[in-house]
Amino acid sequence: MQFFSFSLPSSVLALALLFTAGQASAQISAAAEAMPGQSVGQVSITNIGHQPLAPILVVTHSKSAMPIFTPGMAASMELATLAETGNPAPLEAMVRTHAAVAYATHVTGMSGKVMPGETVTAEVVFDARHQSVSIAGMLVHTNDAFAAYQGARIPAGYDVNSYKVHVWDAGSEANTEACEDVPGVHCEDTYDNARNMDGAEGMVLIHPGIHGMGDVPVRYDWRGPVAILKVSAHGMAR
């Protein structure tokens, strides 16, 4: 069941890789937000790729919901913002308004990004109707690539479910690989939040990777998964 409307955005927010101001409050509020009949579980994400991930949105939702994107359809404005600028705030705010979502937060590393080899964790609220987890976070040395997994299952007891996280193209910007419209440390001196839509795919697709056609070095390329997602139901029912 798809419950978000999708449309190509007319503009996106400026670079927001330092979006961590609400991190502590978002993380510690999981237990406080749990209602009677709900539990607090744990999600961990390990970056196994060659480039940093921006703050990562984490959502718990019902099995039938698709809270982030539908392959082959246009990205929402909120998803495009996440994929192009690294800022998960608009998408986090949007998913929190829907009944199919039990909880939403974001997680990032000590540097404000999730660096290669780094593992980050988040507590999440779930219940009998909301036992699925979806995540999304930008690959910062790209135009509009984001790592995402939809519909991970929270296991019973103290089991841990593990998932490989692959990379999607939001389709909202052309893959120029040019520093003028690619954020991240490599391009921080020349990035000006330019947005080149000439040649944009117009829909969410599997990302083709970095090909060295612009300023982004091919060392930031990937083949296969870029992160490992682990989900568990650790926590006490309230």
C-alpha positions, 0 to 999 in steps of 0.5 A: 500500500502506497500512502504518500503522493509523489511529485518532482520537487521545484527546489530543495534545501541547502546542504544539510550534512550537519543536521544533527541538532535534534539527534540526541533528543530524537534518540532518547525519546524512543522509550518516552514515546512508547505507549502501553502495548509497545516495545523499544527495539534497536536498529544498527547500521554499519557503513561497509562502503567507500564513502560517508552516509549522511544522517540516516532516517529510521522508520518503524511501520506496518507491513503493508506500508511503503513509507519512503519510495516506490521503485519506478515512481517519482521521488517525493519532494521530501525524499529528493531533499534527503537524497540531494542534500543529506537532510532527513528532516522533511521526510522524517516529519512527513512519515510521522504524520501517518497512521501506518508509522509507529515511530521515526528518528534519524541517526548519525555518527560522531562526525555528523556523518556515518563514515566507512567502517562506522556503526551507528545505533538507534532505539525504535518504538514498535508494536504488534501492528508495526514490526517493519523497519525502513531506512534511508540516507544519502551517499554524500559524494553523489548527486541524488544517491541514497542507501535504503532498505524497506520492510526489514522485519523485527524478530521475536525475542533476542534474535537479530535480523540482518539485511544488506542495504543497496543504493538507489537513485532518487531520479530527481537530479542528473548524475553529473558527478560535478562538484558544483552540485555534489555535496560532501567533503571532496567538493566542499570548496566548490559546492554551490547547491546547483541542481541540474535536472537535464537528464534526470531519470524522473523516477527512483531506480537502482543507482548505476554508481560513480563513473568518473565523468565529473569531479567525484573520484571513482574511489567513491564508487560501489558495487553491491551493498554499502551498509548492513542493517541489523534489527532486534526487539531488545527492550521491554514492553510497556 
